[in-house]
Amino acid sequence: MIGENLLGPEPTLLPEEPEVAAALAAGEAPDVVARAHPDSPRAWAELADLADAEGRELDAYAFARVGYHRGLDALRRSGWRGAGPVPWSHEPNRGVLRALYALRRAADRIGEHAEVRRLTEFLEGADPTAIAAIEAGA
């Protein structure tokens, strides 16, 4: 087609969250950070990771679901239109990608297999390296 962008959408690059990063780096509890910054997908991903580590599967799922929705909001505010790259290499994107991964993990734990497949596709479409990077502890 004439006029079609063959390269696809531009990567979405989220703005930094310096207050969230500083609070977490200082060892502030994730629940305190989420209360202070409820729009932060990173704060909710941290809560989901903590709940998962403690074996609280449904709490992890709920926290990750909030992070997922906060992440979608952040992506849309940054011009994302429902598809396209969200590079892991851009550090501010990692909160959203970690929230997606946490929801995928929690969905798997509770047997929500269709959600796992959908989130795997979402993560791979956003950045094919994200799952491996998260699992490697990057």
Secondary structure, 3 states (H helix, E strand, C coil): CCCCCCCCCCCCCCCCCHHHHHHHHCCCCHHHHHHHCCCCHHHHHHHHHHHHHCCCHHHHHHHHHHHHHHHHHHHHHCCCCCCCCCCCCCHHHHHHHHHHHHHHHHHHHCCCHHHHHHHHHHHHHHCCCHHHHHHCCC
